[in-house]
């Protein structure tokens, strides 16, 4: 597993989402995003399972207007924050690709397969 730094703890607040570019990583997957909910951090690859495109149109905008679900800006699919499962839209039953998050004194890291 490779470890990639995301941000310091104070750069992601409760109920917020934030996108990150990891640069040169295996298989060309270089964009991820993280959401803080209930004090926990959930990270996913920024790829919609429906069309294989990024979920955001605007920087760091991954959540629906209520901040309760992850939303694909292209076609409105809605995903559970805790599981990444699509619960509404053209990819219902599919899921986002989760990434393990590691907490360290410096901040948050994601772990990706070699």
Backbone torsions as a table, in degrees:
resi	resn	phi	psi	omega
1	UNK	NA	140.1	173.5
2	UNK	-101.4	144.1	-179.4
3	UNK	-110.2	129.0	-179.0
4	UNK	-123.4	129.2	-179.9
5	UNK	-70.8	133.1	176.0
6	UNK	-100.3	-63.4	-175.2
7	UNK	-168.2	169.3	171.6
8	UNK	-75.3	161.4	-178.9
9	UNK	-59.5	-35.8	-176.6
10	UNK	-78.4	0.4	-179.9
11	UNK	-95.7	-0.6	177.6
12	UNK	-139.1	113.3	-175.6
13	UNK	-101.1	163.1	177.5
14	UNK	-53.2	131.6	178.2
15	UNK	78.1	9.8	179.8
16	UNK	-111.5	158.2	173.1
17	UNK	-124.5	154.8	-179.6
18	UNK	-151.5	136.1	177.7
19	UNK	-95.4	154.0	-178.2
20	UNK	-140.4	140.9	171.5
21	UNK	-105.4	121.7	-176.1
22	UNK	-90.8	-6.5	-179.1
23	UNK	83.1	-140.3	-174.8
24	UNK	-82.1	100.6	178.1
25	UNK	-124.6	163.9	-178.1
26	UNK	-55.0	146.0	175.2
27	UNK	63.4	13.8	175.7
28	UNK	72.5	5.9	178.3
29	UNK	-82.9	102.1	-174.2
30	UNK	-117.9	-1.4	-179.2
31	UNK	-116.7	128.8	178.2
32	UNK	-134.7	167.3	172.9
33	UNK	-142.2	159.1	-180.0
34	UNK	-133.1	150.4	178.9
35	UNK	-132.2	137.6	172.4
36	UNK	-103.8	123.9	178.1
37	UNK	-141.2	127.3	179.4
38	UNK	62.1	27.0	-179.5
39	UNK	83.2	-4.9	178.5
40	UNK	-101.7	151.4	177.9
41	UNK	-106.4	130.4	176.0
42	UNK	-118.8	129.4	-179.0
43	UNK	-123.1	143.2	-179.0
44	UNK	-141.9	156.1	169.0
45	UNK	-68.1	140.7	-178.7
46	UNK	-84.8	67.7	-179.4
47	UNK	-141.4	119.3	177.0
48	UNK	-74.1	132.7	179.7
49	UNK	-68.2	-15.9	-178.7
50	UNK	-75.9	-52.0	-175.8
51	UNK	-120.7	-1.6	179.0
52	UNK	71.5	23.3	179.6
53	UNK	-112.1	168.4	177.9
54	UNK	-64.3	151.4	-177.3
55	UNK	-81.7	-22.1	-171.6
56	UNK	-104.6	143.8	169.9
57	UNK	-99.3	-35.2	179.8
58	UNK	-113.0	147.7	-177.8
59	UNK	-54.5	129.5	175.7
60	UNK	64.4	18.5	178.6
61	UNK	-104.9	91.9	-178.7
62	UNK	-117.4	-4.7	-174.3
63	UNK	-110.1	155.6	175.3
64	UNK	-68.8	170.0	-176.6
65	UNK	-56.3	-28.4	179.4
66	UNK	-85.5	-9.7	-177.5
67	UNK	71.8	17.0	-176.4
68	UNK	-95.0	-23.2	-175.9
69	UNK	-139.3	155.9	170.5
70	UNK	-79.1	137.8	-177.6
71	UNK	-129.2	134.7	173.7
72	UNK	-81.4	123.2	-177.7
73	UNK	-69.8	-22.9	-176.7
74	UNK	-74.8	-42.9	-175.9
75	UNK	-136.6	7.9	172.0
76	UNK	81.1	8.4	177.6
77	UNK	-57.6	144.7	-179.1
78	UNK	-117.3	136.7	-176.3
79	UNK	-126.6	141.8	174.0
80	UNK	-65.9	135.0	179.8
81	UNK	-65.0	-43.4	-173.9
82	UNK	-72.4	-27.3	-174.8
83	UNK	-119.7	-20.4	-175.0
84	UNK	79.0	2.0	-178.6
85	UNK	-71.7	135.0	176.7
86	UNK	-78.4	123.3	-178.1
87	UNK	-110.3	-8.1	177.6
88	UNK	-157.6	140.2	179.1
89	UNK	115.9	-174.3	-173.1
90	UNK	-70.1	-10.3	179.5
91	UNK	-115.6	27.2	179.4
92	UNK	-51.6	132.3	-179.0
93	UNK	94.6	-20.3	175.2
94	UNK	-87.5	-178.5	-177.2
95	UNK	-149.7	156.3	171.4
96	UNK	-70.3	159.5	178.6
97	UNK	-88.9	112.2	-178.6
98	UNK	-76.7	154.6	176.2
99	UNK	-126.9	132.3	177.3
100	UNK	-63.9	141.3	178.9
101	UNK	-109.6	135.9	176.6
102	UNK	-115.7	132.9	177.5
103	UNK	-96.8	133.8	177.9
104	UNK	-140.8	169.4	178.3
105	UNK	-58.4	-29.7	-179.7
106	UNK	-76.8	-28.0	-176.4
107	UNK	148.5	-146.0	-174.7
108	UNK	-104.6	139.5	176.2
109	UNK	-126.1	152.6	167.0
110	UNK	-109.5	151.5	178.7
111	UNK	-110.9	131.3	179.4
112	UNK	-129.1	145.5	-179.9
113	UNK	-61.5	147.0	177.7
114	UNK	-66.7	NA	NA
